[in-house]
């Protein structure tokens, strides 16, 4: 029970990495606040947790809305008394030529991928600091470390998450709150389905091309890393960027 007694907020938890992490956290003893713009998906994830004997609440959550972040933070405290872990997981992925990208597309992606992380930290980290402890995990990407064609907008968002993580880590270190970023490569989720459809290449071919290990990452690969960062096992890690890409960026 590596998270026994801890309370976690996980955004984008209706499916994919977020859902897998929510279930994994609950198995390890955490009470989980499951949030997603997909109300039904969030409810189903929370129901799966409670059916297995865990504790969870589901909230419909537009992560780009400051008022909704205030409500989520308040609901977490009301339901479970505190917040120990925040996993800023929600995000969208767009592949598009730079010259064809509209300002509206840019603003929408930035609001979900960047503004949401800022708002989550703004409204949850003071609660953690008041308790003198906490762990924030921000989902960046290998795209925040290296570039690729048609991903300029997405790379910009994930680079911003990487930089914000380090600034927040420095600001809150003395108050007992740690902030780290994770940088997955291509993971077998709906984003990989989208990449496959956009490029016309199978997910297997994408995995073989993008990773020296020859496969896509799994949601289990990522949830294991997030679990480590959420637990006290990583108590001396702060402001770090953890790459999980099967060797892609090592090339």
C-alpha positions in Angstrom: 0.0 0.0 0.0 2.4 2.6 -1.2 -0.1 5.4 -1.1 -1.9 4.4 2.0 -3.9 7.3 3.5 -3.0 9.7 0.6 -5.6 11.7 -1.4 -5.0 12.3 -5.1 -6.5 14.4 -7.8 -6.1 13.0 -11.3 -7.2 15.0 -14.3 -8.2 13.4 -17.6 -8.9 10.2 -15.7 -11.8 8.9 -17.7 -9.6 6.9 -20.0 -6.0 6.1 -21.0 -3.1 7.0 -18.7 -5.4 8.9 -16.3 -7.8 6.0 -15.7 -5.0 3.5 -15.4 -3.3 5.7 -12.8 -6.5 6.3 -10.9 -7.1 2.6 -10.6 -3.5 1.9 -9.7 -3.5 4.6 -7.0 -6.6 3.2 -5.4 -5.1 -0.3 -5.4 -2.2 1.2 -3.5 -4.4 2.8 -0.8 -5.1 6.3 -2.1 -8.5 8.0 -2.1 -8.9 9.4 -5.6 -10.7 12.4 -7.1 -11.3 11.4 -10.7 -11.9 14.4 -13.0 -12.6 14.6 -16.7 -14.6 16.7 -19.2 -16.2 13.3 -19.9 -18.6 13.1 -17.0 -19.8 9.5 -17.8 -16.2 8.2 -18.2 -15.1 9.8 -14.9 -18.1 8.2 -13.2 -17.3 4.8 -14.6 -13.7 5.0 -13.5 -14.8 6.1 -10.0 -17.3 3.3 -9.9 -14.7 0.7 -10.8 -12.6 1.9 -7.9 -15.4 1.8 -5.4 -16.5 -1.6 -6.7 -13.0 -2.9 -5.9 -13.2 -1.6 -2.4 -11.5 1.7 -2.9 -12.5 5.3 -2.3 -13.2 7.7 -5.2 -15.4 10.6 -6.3 -15.9 11.7 -9.9 -16.2 15.3 -11.1 -16.9 16.7 -14.5 -14.1 19.1 -15.0 -13.1 21.6 -17.7 -9.4 21.9 -16.8 -9.1 25.3 -18.5 -11.6 26.9 -16.2 -10.3 28.6 -13.1 -13.7 28.5 -11.3 -13.9 24.7 -11.9 -10.4 24.2 -10.4 -11.6 26.1 -7.3 -14.5 23.7 -7.1 -12.4 20.6 -7.6 -9.9 21.6 -4.9 -12.8 22.3 -2.5 -14.6 19.1 -3.4 -11.4 17.1 -2.7 -11.0 18.6 0.7 -14.7 18.2 1.5 -14.7 14.5 0.5 -11.3 13.4 1.9 -10.0 16.2 4.1 -6.8 17.1 2.2 -4.9 16.7 -1.0 -1.5 14.9 -1.1 -1.0 14.3 -4.8 -1.9 16.1 -8.0 -1.4 14.5 -11.3 -2.0 17.1 -14.1 -2.6 14.5 -16.8 -5.3 16.0 -19.0 -4.2 17.1 -22.5 -4.8 16.9 -26.2 -2.6 16.0 -29.1 -2.6 17.8 -32.5 -0.4 17.0 -35.5 -0.7 19.8 -38.1 1.7 21.8 -40.3 2.7 25.0 -38.7 1.4 27.3 -41.5 -2.0 25.6 -41.5 -2.5 25.9 -37.7 -5.1 28.5 -36.8 -4.9 30.8 -33.8 -8.1 29.2 -32.4 -6.4 25.8 -32.5 -3.4 27.2 -30.8 -5.4 28.8 -28.1 -7.5 25.7 -27.4 -4.5 23.4 -27.1 -2.7 25.8 -24.9 -5.7 26.3 -22.6 -5.9 22.5 -22.1 -2.3 21.5 -22.1 -0.7 24.5 -20.3 -3.3 26.7 -18.6 -4.7 23.7 -16.9 -1.4 22.8 -15.3 -0.9 26.4 -14.1 -4.4 26.5 -12.6 -4.0 23.1 -11.0 -0.8 24.1 -9.3 -2.2 27.5 -8.4 -5.2 26.1 -6.5 -3.9 22.8 -5.1 -0.3 23.5 -4.1 -1.2 26.1 -1.4 -3.3 23.3 0.2 -0.3 21.0 0.2 2.0 23.7 1.5 -0.4 24.4 4.4 -0.1 20.7 5.3 3.7 20.8 4.7 3.7 18.0 2.2 2.6 17.0 -1.3 3.7 15.7 -4.7 2.7 17.2 -8.0 3.3 15.3 -11.2 2.9 17.2 -14.5 2.4 15.3 -17.7 4.8 16.7 -20.3 6.1 14.6 -23.2 9.2 13.8 -25.2 7.8 16.5 -27.5 8.8 18.9 -24.7 12.4 17.9 -25.1 12.8 17.3 -28.9 11.0 18.5 -32.0 9.3 16.8 -34.9 7.5 17.9 -38.0 3.9 19.0 -37.6 4.1 19.0 -33.8 5.3 22.6 -33.2 2.2 23.6 -31.3 2.1 20.4 -29.2 5.9 20.7 -28.5 5.4 24.3 -27.4 2.8 23.3 -24.9 4.8 20.4 -23.4 8.0 22.6 -23.2 6.0 25.1 -21.2 4.9 22.3 -18.8 8.5 21.3 -18.4 9.6 24.8 -17.5 6.6 25.6 -15.2 7.4 22.4 -13.3 10.9 23.6 -12.5 9.8 27.1 -11.4 7.0 25.7 -9.1 9.5 23.1 -7.7 11.8 25.9 -6.6 9.1 28.1 -5.2 7.5 25.4 -3.0 10.5 23.2 -2.1 11.0 24.8 1.3 7.3 24.2 2.0 7.4 20.5 1.6 5.8 20.2 -1.8 7.6 18.5 -4.7 6.9 19.0 -8.4 8.2 16.8 -11.1 7.4 16.3 -14.8 7.1 13.1 -16.8 8.0 12.8 -20.5 6.5 9.7 -22.1 7.1 8.8 -25.7 4.2 7.4 -27.8 1.9 5.4 -25.6 -0.8 3.0 -26.7 -3.8 5.2 -26.0 -6.3 7.2 -28.1 -3.5 9.6 -28.9 -1.6 6.7 -30.6 -4.8 5.9 -32.5 -5.0 9.5 -33.6 -1.3 9.5 -34.7 -1.9 6.3 -36.6 -4.9 7.7 -38.4 -3.2 11.0 -39.2 0.0 9.5 -40.5 -1.5 6.4 -42.2 0.9 4.1 -40.3 -0.1 1.3 -38.0 0.6 1.7 -34.3 3.0 -1.2 -34.5 4.9 0.6 -37.3 4.9 3.9 -35.3 6.3 2.1 -32.3 9.0 0.4 -34.3 10.0 3.7 -35.9 9.9 5.8 -32.8 11.5 3.6 -30.2 14.7 1.6 -30.2 12.8 -1.0 -28.0 10.4 -1.5 -31.0 7.1 -1.0 -29.3 4.8 1.7 -28.0 4.6 2.4 -24.3 1.7 1.1 -22.2 -0.5 2.9 -19.7 0.9 0.5 -17.1 4.4 1.7 -17.9 3.4 5.3 -17.2 1.2 4.6 -14.2 4.1 2.8 -12.5 6.3 5.9 -12.9 3.5 8.3 -11.7 3.0 6.0 -8.7 6.7 6.2 -7.8 6.6 10.0 -7.9 3.4 10.1 -5.9 4.8 7.9 -3.2 7.3 8.7 -0.4 9.9 6.6 -2.3 10.6 9.7 -4.4 10.8 12.0 -1.4 14.2 13.6 -2.6 13.1 14.1 -6.2 12.1 17.7 -7.0 12.1 19.6 -10.3 13.2 16.5 -12.2 12.1 15.5 -15.7 11.7 11.8 -16.0 11.8 10.4 -19.5 9.8 7.2 -20.3 10.3 6.6 -24.0 12.0 3.3 -24.6 15.2 5.1 -25.7 13.7 7.5 -28.3 15.4 10.6 -27.0 18.7 8.7 -26.5 19.2 8.6 -30.2 
